[in-house]
């Protein structure tokens, strides 16, 4: 296999770096789980598969299914989804969901959401260009962020659309749909609707 997928994963894992910054520490290396690898000895497999199944409706909206996952620590996980039949190791279209555990109180959630969104936007802006920024709230008043970005150069150039928002009562996520070609405007519409529901636009 060429080095190209490894280079691409470096860009795709920016959200994992962001999570490390949010929690002010480096993420420890963890076992990886691939959907096509039935290794039952992996201690993280059950937890990763359960989380992937829980968040599958987000991936389904973009025509993707689970391909790869990793538990970063007790507070976060990274999941990757690709169109059916595609190989996540050499993707052309990829949905990445990086989860972050939220505190139980609303004030703490808002504070962490704002911090996560600021760091996410800053990281993408400094590594490439971020544009079409929109801020809003979910129906319960939690801050939400939507933006589009470009990162990398030449063959490694990545076009992406991201949402940073609360996906569960105790969980926020950085959700990215990315491609090596310009993404369809329908992807932008879907991401915007997920991150900032129309009722709050």
N, C-alpha and C positions, 0 to 999 in steps of 0.2 A: 504494500500500500504506500502511496506517495505521502509526503509530509503535509500535503495540502489540507486534509481534514484536521490535523493537529493545529495548524495555524489558524484555521477557521474557528475551532473550538476555543482558542485563546480569546477571540473577539466575542464569541457567544457567551463566554463565562464572565464577562465584565460585571454582570449583575451579582455573581458570587463574590467578586472583589468588593463591590459596593456593600454587600452584607457584612464583609469582614471589617470595613471601615465603620459601618454603623455600630458594630459591637466592639470596636477598638481593639481588634486582635486578629491574628492570622488564622485562617480556617485550617484545621488539621485535615490531613489526607484521609479519605474514607474509601471503603470499597464501593465500586461502581456496579450498577445493576443494568443489564441490557435486557430488553423485552424478549429477545430471541435466545437468551442464555438461561436455561432452566436450573442453574446451580442451586440446589436447595440448602447448601451449607452457608450461603451468604447470610450473615446475621441481620443485615439491613433489608433484605429482599421483601419480606412481608410488609414492613412499614412503608417502604417505597411504593410497592404495588398498590397498597391501600390508599395512599395519598394520590397516586396517579389516577386511580379509579374515581376518587372523590372530585378531582379537578378535571376529569375527562370532558364534562360539558363545555368548558372553555376551549379545550383543544378541538372538540368536534365542530365548534363554530367556525374554525379555520380549516376544517377538513383534515385534521391530523389525529394520529393515535400515538400512544406511548411508545418511546423507543429507548430511552436511557434515563437513569436517575441516580442521585447521590445524596445521602444525608450528610450535610456539612457539619452539623452539631445538633444539640437538642433544640436549638432555636430556629434552624433554617434547613432547607433542602433545595436542590436544583433538579428540575425535571425537563426532559426534552421530548418533543413530539414531532413526528413527520407524517407526510401523507402515506396512506396505506401502500405497502409494497416498497417504499423507499428505505434506504439504509441510513440510519442516523449517524453512522460513522463517516459518511461521505454525502452529506445532505445538500439539497438544492433549495429547499424551503423548510424552515425550522421554526417551531414554536417553543420558546423557553419560558418556564415558570419558575421563578425563584421565590420561595416562601420565607416569611419572617414572622415569628411568633409575636403576638401583641400582649401587652399587659392587660389585666382585667378591668382597670378603671378607664373611663372615657377620656379623662384628661391626659392620662399616660398614653393612650392609643393615639390621640391627636398629636401629641408631642413627637412620638416615634414616627408616625406617618409623615409629618412635616419634615423631620430630619431625613428619613429615607428618601423622600421625593427630592429634597434639595441635593443630597449627595448623588443620587442617581442622575439627575439632570446635569450636575457639574461634571461627573465622570464621562458621560457621553459627549458633552460639549468640548471637553479638553482633549478627548481622543478622536474627535471627528467634528461633525456639525449636528446640532439639534435645532429643529424648526417646527413651525405649526403648533406651538405650545398652547395648551388649554388647561386651565385649572377649574376645579369644580368640587362638588361634594356628592357623596352617595346619599340615598334617601334618608339615612340616619345622621346626616351632618358630618360624616368623616371626610377629610380632605382627599381629593383624587387628582391625579395628574395624567395628562395625555401629551405625547409628542412624537414626532417623526425624526429619524436620524439617518446619517450616513457615516460609515466608519471604514477604515482600511483603504487600500489603494489597489489599482490594477486588478489582477485575478482574485485577490482577497477582498475586494470591495464588497461591503455588506449594506443593503438597504433595509431599514427596519422601522417598525411602528411599535411604540411602547405605551403601556398603561401601568401606573403605580397606584394601587387602590386596595381596599379591604375586600378580601374574597370570602372570608368566613368570620364568625363572631370573634374569634381569637387569632386571626391570621391576616396579614397583609401579603401582597405579592407584587413582584415586578414581572409583568407579562410582556413578552416580546414576540412579534412575528417578524421573521427575517428571511432575506433572500439575496441571491447574487444578481438578481434582476430587480428593476423597479417594481414595487408591489402594487397590486391593483387597488384602486380607490375603494373597492368594496371592503378590503381589509381594514382600511382606515375607519370606515363607517362602523364596522363590527367592534374594533378596539375602543373607539370613542363611546359606543353604546355600553360596553362592558364597564369601562372606567368611570364614565360620567353619564349616568342614565339621563334620558331626554327630559324627564321631569325636573331635573336640576340644572339643565344647560342654560 
